[in-house]
Amino acid sequence: MLASPDGGRLPDSPDYAYEFKYDGYRSVMRAAGDGMFALTSRNGNDLTEEFAVLAGGLGDAMGGRAAVLDGELVVLNEAGQPEFGLMQERRGRYQQGLSVADWPVRFLVFDLLLLGDTRLLDEPYERRRELLEGVVLPDPERIAVVPAFTHPALAADGLTPTDLLDRAKVAGYEGLIAKRRASRYHPGQRSLEWRKHPLIQTQEVLICGWRPGKGRRTGTLGALLLGAYDTTSGDLLYVGDVGTGFSERDLRSLHARLASLERPTWPFTTAPAREDVRHAVWVEPVLVGEVVYRQFTRTDRRLRHAAWRGLREDREPTEVTAPDPTLGRPLDQVAEEGTGVVAEQRVTVQVGERRLVLTNLDKTLYPDDGFSKGEVINYYSRIALVLLPHLAGRPVTFIRFPNGVAGEQFFEKNVPRHAPDWVHTVRLPSSGSRSGRGDHIDYVLIDDLPTSVIWGFLMFSLVGRACW
């Protein structure tokens, strides 16, 4: 059973329970009563031999009964955090016949689908978890049950799902999975009863071609050209490229694998733009990879600021679908490449005819009352029909409070150079020498809802006043 994207809105309801989202390979373990087991990936690949170290990890926890367990295979880093890159390195060593003894793997269990002769697929999630948590596993370093947090239990501890998300970030997890407590288990289906809320945006992609490298990458890959299937038409779309995030081993191994997959033309349903095909070497779209990215554009449907994470040999090419560009995320938190710095929180919204990116909505602007930036934006959006007629045609100046009304403030008249080109302005003579642009001032005109949002209350956390 697969989770659906939550569209940037983490479910917040007593109907849900929450689990951490882990960075590994989704797998199902089928255990016999005598301790023998088989391990398969999401696309049905047999992983039993590769992860034979897990044998015996259940001990007699099932009381001699057969069981089917759903979970995630992970490799932990030195800080005890699941790290996908380490799983990729372990798999690479195993495929080369090298020892993986120093790469301990753990199977993190989050669902119980069969126990003895009883199929549990039609039991509600809450009942399956109750049975699973009653299992005492003898070796949690190999097989462990992941924690689950119900909404009432969080509330009893004075916590919210957002607080749990903050804990997931600190612990190095990928995010949260919100599961309806009454949900049944639907094998192979992507259900709205399970919702995933990632802290970083990842996307499965098809490798459809590559560009030769230059400089130190001469003789190997410069960038991979990526594709994904449209969920409506089934067309294979070009969704951009990725040229960062590769290790030297990645570059060598990918270059060797792609050599045998070359084809004379692009595999996409529609020809990509000319600048995208220059110097391209096209390949059969059979290798699935994963990237982390900042944005999937709505107009040209391209991944922006993508970085490579690794191959996903546990996925089928037919599973790779393009993101939905209409879904916004309030927590678009992507680690900066090579720094571990987390980007600012942002959400993409549609305001009238404009698509705006709002940042740091939880930031407190009015500390005495506890009003956040998001609440201020929401308030002015609601009163816009009354407010805008009074501002129509009137140049506006601002008192800026970047850190809330209790912090530093300063006066601003001129529209900054980085303002969107669709913001209306008016040029008027300057009455003083402090305008910074000679003998005139370019004032903002707040004459529509998008301008009132992005100008007055988004970009600078402003409090505005009209020049009457």
N, C-alpha and C positions, 0 to 999 in steps of 0.2 A: 504494500500500500504506500502510495507516494503522497507527499504534501504539496499543496498548491501555494503559490505566492500570496502573501497577505496584502499586497498592494501598498506596503508601507504603513499599514495600520495594524499594529499588534492587537489581537483580540483581547479585550479586557472585560471579562464576564465570569460569573460563578459557574457557567456551563463548561469552562475550560480547565484543563490541566496543562502544565508547561514542562518541557524537557529541554536540556541544552542541545544545541545542534553541533555535532562533532565533525571533525575534518578528517575523513577517511573513506573507506570502501564499505558501502552498504552490503550486507551479507545475511544469509539465512543459514543457521546451523540445525541440521537434523541429527539428533542424538538417539542412539538405541539404548535399550535398558542396560546393556552390558558395558556402556561407556564408549563404544565405537561411535564415530561421528562423520558426517559429510558436511562440507562447507561450500556454498555456491554464491556467486556474485549476483547482482541484480539482473544481469542479462543471461544468467544460467551457466556461466563458466565455473568449472570445478576448481576450487581453491584449496581443497583438502590437503594435498601434498605440500603445497607451498607454505601453508600455515599449520603444519603437522605439530608444531610446538604446543598448540592448544590442546592436543590429545590428553585426556585425563583431567582437564581443567574443571569439568563438572563434578568429578568424583561420584559420590552416591547422593548428590543433592536432589536428584529426581526420584529417589527411593526405588530404583530399579525400573522406573517407567520410561517409556520413550517420550521425547519432547521435540518440539520445533520452536526455535528461538529466532527472533528477528533482532538485528543489531548492527553495529558498525565496527569494522576492523580499523584500529588506529595504531600508529607508532608514536610514542611519547618522546618529547625532547627532554633536555636536562632539567627543565623547569617543571616537568610532569604534565606538559600541555600537548594535546594531539597536534601533530604537524604533518600536513599533507606532503610537503617536500621530502620528509624523511621516509614516508611510505613509498614515494616514487623511487628514492635511492635504494631502499630495501628490495623492491621489486626488480630494479635493474640488476642488482647483485645476484639475486636468485636466478634471473633469466640467463645470466652469464655463467652460472654454475659456481659462483663464489659463496663463501660462508656468510650466513646472515645471523650467526649466533649472537653477535653484539648488537643486533637490531631487534630488541624485544617487541613483540606485538601483543596487543590486548583486544579481546572481543568484548565490546560494551553492549549489553543486552537491554533493549527497551520494550520488548513485547514477547508474549507467550501465545503461540498459535495452536499448539497441541500439547496435551499432557496425558500420558497413558493412552487410553482409547477415546479420550474426549477431545473432539474438535472444538476450538474456542473462537472460531472466526465470527460466529453470530453473537457471542457474548459482548457486552459493552466494554469499552476500553477500561473503565473503572474496575470491572470485575477481573479482566485479564491482568491488570496491574496488581490487584490484590493477591492473586495467585502467584504472580512473579515475585513479588516482594516477600512472599512466604518461603521462598527458596533460599536456603543458606548455602552459598557457594564456598568451597573449601580453599580456593586459590584466586583471590580477586586480582592478583597481579597478571593472571592470564584471562580470566572470564569474570566480569563484574556486572551487576545490575546498575543502570544509571538512575540517578534520582529523578523523581517527578514531583511537581509542586502543584497542588490544586489551588484555585483562586481563593477559596475560603481559608486554606491553611496559610497562604501568604498574608491575607488580610489580618488573620489572628496574630501574626508576627509584626504587624504594622508595615507590611511591604506591599508593593504593587507589582504587576508584571514588568513595568519599566524598571523598577529597582532590580528585579531579577535579571533583566537584560544588561544592566550595568555590571552585575556580578559576572555574567557570562563574558563580557568584554575584558574585565580584569583577569579572569581565569584563562583567557586565550581561546575561548570557544568561538564557533562560527556565528552564533546567535541563539535563537529560541525556536522551538516547534510548539505551537499551541494545538492541543488535541481536544476535541469535544469529549467530555467524559462519558457520554452515552453512545459514542460512535462504534459501529461494528468495524470489522477488518475486511477491506475489499482488496483482495490480492491483485496486484498488477494495475490497479487503477489510481489515478491522481485525483484525490478527493478534496472537496472543500471542507470536509470535517477535520482535516489536518491542515494547518496553515504554518508556513515557514517564514520567519522574520530574520534574515541574515544581517550581520553587522558589516559584512562586505558583500559586494555584488560579484558573484561568480557566474560564468556562463559556459556551458558545454558548446563546443564548436567542431565543425568538420574541417580538417586540413584539405584545402582544395588546390593549393599551389604554394610556391615560394619564390622569393627573389634572392638572387646571389648576393653574398655579403661583400663588403668593401673594407679596405684597411686591414685591421687585425682579423676580420672575419673573411678575408679573401679565401676562396676555396671551400666555403661552407655557406650556411644560411645567413641572410640578412634579415628576412622577415617571412612569416608565414601568412598566406592569404586564406581567409576564413569564410566558411559558409554555414548556413543553418536553414532548416525547412520552415516555410511559412505555415502557420497552424491552420489557416483557412484554405488556401489554394493548394498547398502541398508543394509549391515551387521551391527549388533550392536557390536561396538568396545569397548574394555576396554581402557580408556583414562587416568588412573591414580587414585590417591586418594587425599583426602583433610582432614587434621587433625587440622587446625587452623581456627580462625575467629568465633568460636561458642560462643554464650552466654550460661549461665547456663540454661536459658529457652529453647534455641535451643536444647541443649543436651537432656533435659528431654522430650520435645515434640516430637523430632525426634525418640528417642528411643521407645517411646510409639507407634507412628504411624507405625514404621517399624516392630514391633512385629507381627502385623496381616498380614504382606506381605511376610513372610518367605517362601522360596522354597528350595528344597534339593540341587540344583546345580546352577552353574553360568548361567546367561541368555545370555551370549555373543555367537556370531556365532562361534568364535574360542576360545579354552581354553586359559586363560591368563597364564603368566609365574608362575612357582611354587611358587616363593617368594611372588607373589601377592595374592595367594589364602590361604596362611597359616593363620589359625585361623579365616577365613572369615565366616560371616553369610550372605547368599545370600537372596535377596528379589526380588519380581516382579518389573520390571523397569517401574513403573507407576508414580513416584513422580519426578517432574522437579525441579531442583534447579539452583542456579547461583553461580559461583565462579569468583574471580578475579585472574589473573595469570600473570606470566612473560613471559613464553615461551611455545610453542607447538612444540615438537621436530619432526624433519622430518623423522628420521629413525624408531623409535619405536612408534611414534605418542602418546606422553604422555604430559599431562599438568605438567609443572614444577612450583614450588613455588606457589601453589594454596592456596587461603584462601576463606572460605565460606562467602557468602553474604546473602543467605536466599532461601526459597522455592519460586518458581514461579508458583503459582496456576492459573495464567492467561495464561499459556502456555500448549500446548498439547504435550505429549511424542513424537509423530511422528514428531514434529517440531525440535527436538533436533538433530542437525547435528554437526559432528566433524569439527574443524577449518581446513582451508586450510594451511598446513605447508609451502607452497611456498610463501605465502604473507609476505613481510617484512614491518616494520613500522618504520618511522623515529622518531616517538614520542612514544617510548615504556616507558611511564611514569606511573609507578605503585607506589602508596603510600606504603611506608614501613609499615609493620604491627605494629599498635599501636603508630606510631610516627608522621604520617602526613608528613614525609619527602618524597620528590619526587625523584625518581631515575633519573639517567642521561639519556639524550636523546640518542637513539641508533636506528640503522637500520640494518637489516640483508640483505646481498647481496650475490649473487653467483659470484665468481671470478674464472674463469677456473673450476677446479675440486673442489675448496674449497668454503665452505660457511662461510662467515666472518661477524662479528658483528662490525659495525662502530659506534663510539660514538662521540657526541658533534660536529656534522658536521658544525654547525653555528659559532663555535669558531673562532675568528679572529687570524690569524697567522702573517699576514703582515698588520699592522695597517695603514701604509702610503698609501697603495694601496687598503685596504679594503678586501684583499683576505682571505677567510675563509678556514678552514681545509678541508671542503668538496670540495672546488674548487681546492685546492692543490692536493688532492687525484685524482680528476677527471683529472687534467693536467698530472700527472705522469702516470695514466692509459692510457691516449691517446698517450703518447710518448714512452710507454714501448717497442714497437717493435724496436725502434731506440736505446733506452737507454740500454736495457738488454744485447745485445751483447758486449757492452763495459765493463760491470760489470762481465761478465761470468768468473768464476774461480778466481775472485779477492776478498780477504777478505776486509771487509768494516768496517770502524770506523765512528762514528757519533758525531756531535755536537748537543746536545739536547737543544731544546727551548720549554719547557713544556707550557709556556704561551705566545708564539709568539716570533718573532725575536727581539722585543724591550725589552723583559724581561730577566730573569735570563737564563744563558746558562752554560752547562758543557759538558765535553768530555767523551765519552764512547766507550770502545772496546769490552768488554766481553758480550756475549749473556746472558741476565738475565735467572734465573732459571725457570721463569714462561712462557718462550717462547713456542709456539706450537711445538710438537715433530716432525712435518713435515718440519720445517725450517732447511735448510742445513747449516752446520757449518764446520769450519776447525780449528784444534788445531795447534798453532804455538808457538815456544819458546818466552818467554817474554824478552823484552829488558830492563826491569826496575823492580822495587819492588812494583809498585802500582797496579798491576793487580788484587790483592785480591784472586788469586787462585794458589799461588805458582809460579812455574817457567814456566807457559804456559798461553796462552790466547786462548779462544774459540771465534773466529771471525764469524760473520754472512756472508753467501754467498747469495747475491741477484741474483738468477738465474731464477726466474720465476715471473709472474705477481702477484700471491697471496702474495708472500714474499715482493715484492716491495710495496704493499698496506699495509698489516698488520704490516710489520716491519718498513719500512722507514717512513710511513706517517700516520699510524693510531694510534699505541699504544702510541707513545711518542711525536707526532707532531715534527718529526725530520727533520733536514736538513743533508743529508749524503754526504760523500766524499769517494772516493775509495783510498785504500792504494796502490799506484802504485809501 
